[in-house]
Amino acid sequence: MLGGVTLKKGDRRYQPFYEAPWISDGTAPPAGLLGQLRSEFPCVPFGVPYEPETVVADWRDSVAAAVMHDDHPLDTSDNLLHGYVCVGEWTLVSQTAHEIHIALDYPVSSSIARVVRVIRADPHGPAIDFSVKVEARRKTRRPIGLHPNLALPKVAGAFQIHPGVFQFGMVHPAGPEPGVSRAVPGAMFDRLDSVPVRDGGTTAFDRFPFEHDTEEIIQLCGVDGVVTLTDDELQVTYRLTWDASALPSLLLWISNRGRSYSPWNSRNVCLGVEPVSSAFELGCRAGLAENPINERGVPTALSIEPDRPLEIAYRFEIMNR
């Protein structure tokens, strides 16, 4: 995971990424991914299994689906939150003043053999170029995604997202936080400023943080691979670009003080801006099965073959205002 990132533009310095508040509060970190939740990381595979009874009816068959094809049997490491990539011990391959190259070997029982990650600071401007390469032991399919997490200002509505073109949007089919999330589970929308909510009508999901406490996840499907993000408080605009032919959706994780239990403790505020080929973060079974997203023509998993590794490049930068 990336951590402690500062981008310099002119005589100003910006720290665009979020780090979980419990990392530095002196308490014992939770196990797994949450204990080191920082900035930006790849997810191979993307998500974690959900129970069918937690999602709306249109999604239950997909979440409960058995994996029927021998070319992508699931391993226990596929059930980890966002994959072994988030908890394994990485190896340094090489490092220079501007670039680091790291790799992670997966358990021998996994269809995934290795993930290679290159992070390069652009020496000519405030930008970072990334690539992630996934190597397979055998022909397989997996939901895969990227997980940049942006820090949000304290002033409500001071951070705006401009997602570019998308075919349709969908609300997370499980909530995702029962009794807290306000968007209608499984609802469809075509504008980010008009997302259906439980108490009737619609609410804008394009400016953050919200004034109210909530936890929301929505997916923009059929995207063009460009999203811009404007922080009015800092007077800065960021841009994230990626290969939308590989990752055709953008998942938005809106964590807005909506989780009151540990380690969240009603204090977590961030925006996950996550390019994915996935069915939300519902894990491998839902992503590989027929589901309400891929039935509309937007893939929710990627194919990988042993002699053809999957490689995805992406870039995060400060734009001129």
N, C-alpha and C positions, 0 to 999 in steps of 0.2 A: 504494500500500500504506500502511496505517496503520503508524505507528512511534512508539515512546516514549510509549505510552499509560499514564496514571495515573488511577485512579478514587479519589475520596475519599469515605469514609463515616465520619461523625463526625469524630474526630480521627485516624483511620487512613487510610493511603494504600496502594493496591494496584496492582500492575502485572501484570495477568492474562495478557498476551500474550507469546509467545515471539519472540525474534529470533535468527537463525542466529549461532552463535558466531564464525564466520569474518568476520562483518561488522566486528567490532571488534578482531580479533587482529593487525592490521597486515599481513596477507598480501594479495596481489593477489586481488581477488574473481573468482570464476568468471563466465563469460559467462552472459547470459540471466537467467532467473528466479532461479536459485540465488544469483546474486551480490547479490541484494537481498531475500532471503527474510525477510519480516517479518510479524508480527502478524495481518493480515487483508486479504483481497483477493478480488474476484470472478474467475471463470474463464469466459471466453467464447471458444471452447468449452472444456469441461472435459476435461482429460486429454491424452494423447499417444498416437500409434499404437504398438501392440505387434506383434511378429511372431507368427504363428500357432503356431509350434513352441514358443513359450515358455509357452503356456497349456495347461490340461488339455483333454482331448478334447471335452468338452461345450461349450467356448467357441471352438474353433478356427474353425468356420464363421462365427461372428459377427465375430471379429477379422479374418478374411480377406475378409469380404463386400465386394463392389463396391457403390458407391452407384448405385442404379438409376434414381432419379427426377430429372428435370431441374429440379425446384423447389428442390433443395438441392445443387448441385454443390460439390465441395470445392475450396478454394483452398490455396495453400502455407501461408498464415497459419493455417489450421485444424490444421496439423501441429505447431505450436509447443507447447511444454509449457504447458498451461492457457491457450493462446491469445495473440493479439496484445495483449490487454488487459494482460498482465503485462510486456510489454517496450516498448510504444509510448510516445510522448511525449505526456503529457496536457496539457490546456489548462485554466487556471483560468477558470471562468465567473464566480463570485462568491464572496465570503467575508464573514462577519460574526464577531462574538465567539464564537458558538456553532455556526456551520454553515459548511461548505465545499462548493462545488458545482464539480465538475470534469467534463471530457468528453474523449473520445478518438475521433478519426475513423479508421476502418479503411481498409486499402488498397482502392483502387477495384475491384480484382478480387474482393473478398470479398462474399459475400451479406450479411454484416453491414455496416451503414453506420456506426453510431456507438454508443458506450456512454457513458452519463451516470451519474455517481455522486454521491450526496449523503450527507454524513456530518454528523450533528448531535448535539452533546453536550446531553443533557437538563439544563437549568439548575436543575431541581428535585430532582435525585437522581443517584446514581452509575450512569448509563446512557448508552448511545450508540444512537441510531437511525440506520439506514442505509436507503438505497434504491439499486437499480441498475436502469437502464432500457436495454433493448437495442432499437435501431432497425434495421430490415432494408431492403436495397435491393430485394429481391424475396422472394416467399414462400419460406420456408426452414425447416429444422428443425436444431437443434443440441443436443448435451448441454451443459448449463449448470450451474454450481454456485458456491457460496460457500466461502471457505477460511480461516475463523478458526483460528489456531494458538495453543494454550494452553501457557504455561510450566508445567512440572511441578516439584514439590518434590524435594528430595534423598532424603527418606525413602521407601523402597519401600512402595507401597500407600497412601500418604497422600492421594492424589487419586482421588476416586470419581466415576464418571459414572452418572447416572440417566437413561436414554434415553427414558422414557415408553413408550407403546404402539408396537409394530411388528409387522408381519405375519409376517416371517421374516428371518433373517440369513444372510449368505453370506460365505465366506472368499474373498479375492482368488484368481483362478484361475491366477496365475503365481507365487505365493509370498508377497510380491513380491521377496524377496532370496534367490536360490538358495543352498542350503546353510546358511542362517541362520534364515529364517522357520520357525516351528514349527507354525503352524496348517495344517490339511490343505487344500491348494489346492482351491477350488471346493466345499468342504463346506458343508452347510446346518446351521443351528442355530435354536433359538427362544428361547434365554435367553443373555444376555450373560455370565453366570457359568458357562456350560457350552459352550465352543467346542471342537470336535474338534481334537486335535493329533496330530502325526505319530507320536509314540512310543506312541500308544494312549491311550484315555480322553479327558478334556476338561480344559480349564483356564479359569479365570475371566479375562475380558477387561473387567472393570468397575472395576479398581483399578490405578493407575499411580503411579510407574514400576514396571516389572517388576524383580525382582532380577537376572534373567539378561539378557544382551545379545540383542536381536532387532530385527527390522523386520517389522511386520505391517500389513495393511490388511484391514478387514472392512467390509461394507455392511449396514446395517439398512434393510430395505425396507418400504414402507407405513407410514411413521411419522406421528405426530400433530403434528409441528411444535414440540415443546417438549422441551428437554433441560436438565437441571440438573447442575452440576458442583461438587463440594465439595472444598475444599482443607483437610484437617484440620490441616496444619502452620500455615497462616495463619488458621485458623478463619474461613473465608469461603465463601459459596456464590454461584455465578454462575448465571445463566439465559440461554439463547439461545432466542429464539422466531422463527418464520418462517412463511411461507405454504406449508403442506405440499401444498396442491392444485397448486402450481407445482413445488415441489421435494419429491418424495414419499419420498426416501431420505436417510439420514444415513451418510456415509462417515467411518470412523475411521482416521486415519493414526497409527499408533503407532510413533514413531521412538525406539528405546530402545538407543542405542549399537551398533546392528546393522550399520552400514556403516563398514567400516574404511578405505576408500579416501578420497582427497582429494575434496572439502573436508570430508567428514564426520569422518574420523579417529577413529572410535569415541568421539565425545564428544557427539553430537547427541541430545538428550532433549526430546521435545515430543509433544503430542497435537493432531493436526488433527481438528477437529469440524466436518464439512463437509456442509451441506445440499446435495443434488444432485438433478438429473434426469439421470442418467448411469448407464452400466454401469461401475462402479468408475472408474478413470482410464485406461480403455483406448482413449479417443479417439472420434472421430466415427463411424468405420465400425462399431465394435461397438455404440455407442449408438443408431445409426440402424437397424441390422439387427435381425432377430429374435434374441433372446438369452435365456439362462436366467432373467433378471430380468423383462423385459417379457412373456415367455411366461406368467408367473404373475400378470400384471395390473398390474404397477407400471411406469409409463412411464420410459424412459431417455433421452428427448430432449424438447425443447419446440418448438412451432411459433411462428413469428414472421411477421407480414405487414407490408408497408410502411405501411399505413394504421392498423395496430394494434400499436404498440410494446409489448414485454413489459416490465412493471415489477414488481419484487419488493421488498417491504419486510421488514426484519428488525431485531431489537433485542437488544442485549447489556447485561446489568445485574447489579448486585450485589443479592442478595435479603437480606431480614431473616432472621436465624437464630433 
